[in-house]
C-alpha cells in the first residue's frame, strides 16, 4: 500500500485473537506519551532504559505507552477488565478511545 501526505492508513483500535476455547480482544484506549525516559523509570539506569528502547527500535527520547483494555469472551460470558479513561483527558487528548470502539 502506498501512502502519501493526503492519504494515511488508519490502524484498527482493536485486535482480536483466539485463546483456548475463548476469544480475547485488545481494545486501544489510546497512546500515552510519557516523554523523556530518563525521568520516568525510577530506579533504572538511564543507559539501561535507552538500550532496551534501541534494541526494540523505539525512540530513545520519548516513551509512548499504549493503554489497552482486554475484553474476554469465554463460556458464553463477556468480561471487560478495564473501562479505559472514558471522557477524562487527565492523561492527555489521545486517551478515551474505548468509548469510540465499533
C-alpha positions in Angstrom: 0.0 0.0 0.0 1.4 3.4 -1.0 0.8 6.3 1.4 1.2 10.0 0.9 0.6 13.0 3.0 -3.0 13.2 1.8 -3.9 9.6 2.5 -2.8 8.0 5.7 -3.6 4.4 6.7 -5.6 4.1 9.9 -4.7 1.3 12.2 -7.6 -0.5 13.9 -8.2 0.3 17.6 -8.7 -3.4 18.4 -7.0 -6.7 18.0 -9.0 -10.0 18.4 -7.3 -13.4 18.8 -8.3 -16.9 20.0 -7.3 -18.1 23.4 -8.2 -21.7 24.1 -12.0 -22.0 23.8 -12.4 -18.3 24.1 -11.5 -15.0 22.4 -9.6 -12.0 23.7 -9.9 -8.6 22.0 -7.4 -6.0 23.0 -9.1 -2.6 22.7 -6.9 0.5 22.5 -7.8 3.4 24.8 -5.1 5.5 23.1 -1.4 6.2 23.4 0.0 7.8 26.4 3.2 9.9 25.8 5.4 9.8 28.9 8.3 11.9 27.4 11.9 11.6 28.4 12.6 8.0 29.6 15.3 9.3 31.9 12.7 10.9 34.1 10.0 8.2 34.0 11.7 4.9 35.1 12.8 5.4 38.7 15.5 3.0 40.0 16.6 2.0 36.5 19.8 3.5 35.0 19.1 5.8 32.0 21.6 3.9 29.8 19.7 0.6 30.6 16.4 2.1 29.5 17.9 3.7 26.4 19.5 0.4 25.4 16.2 -1.5 25.8 14.4 1.1 23.7 17.1 1.0 21.0 17.1 -2.9 20.8 13.3 -2.7 20.2 13.6 0.0 17.5 11.8 2.6 19.7 12.7 6.3 20.1 15.1 6.9 23.0 13.9 10.5 23.6 10.1 9.9 24.1 8.4 6.9 25.6 4.9 6.3 24.4 2.8 3.5 26.0 -0.4 2.1 24.5 -3.2 2.0 27.0 -5.0 -1.3 26.4 -8.3 -2.7 27.6 -8.7 -6.6 27.4 -12.2 -7.9 26.6 -12.5 -11.7 27.1 -15.3 -13.8 25.7 -15.5 -17.4 27.0 -18.1 -19.9 28.0 -20.9 -17.6 26.9 -19.7 -14.8 29.1 -18.1 -11.4 28.3 -15.6 -9.9 30.7 -14.2 -6.4 30.4 -11.2 -5.9 32.6 -11.0 -2.2 32.4 -13.0 0.7 31.1 -10.2 3.0 29.9 -10.1 6.7 30.6 -13.7 7.4 29.5 -14.1 11.1 28.7 -11.4 12.2 31.1 -8.4 13.8 29.5 -6.2 13.7 32.6 -3.6 11.8 30.7 -3.9 13.9 27.5 -6.0 14.3 24.4 -5.2 10.9 22.9 -6.9 8.8 25.6 -10.5 7.7 25.8 -10.8 5.6 22.6 -12.6 2.8 24.3 -15.8 4.9 24.2 -15.5 5.0 20.4 -14.9 1.3 19.7 -17.0 -0.3 17.0 
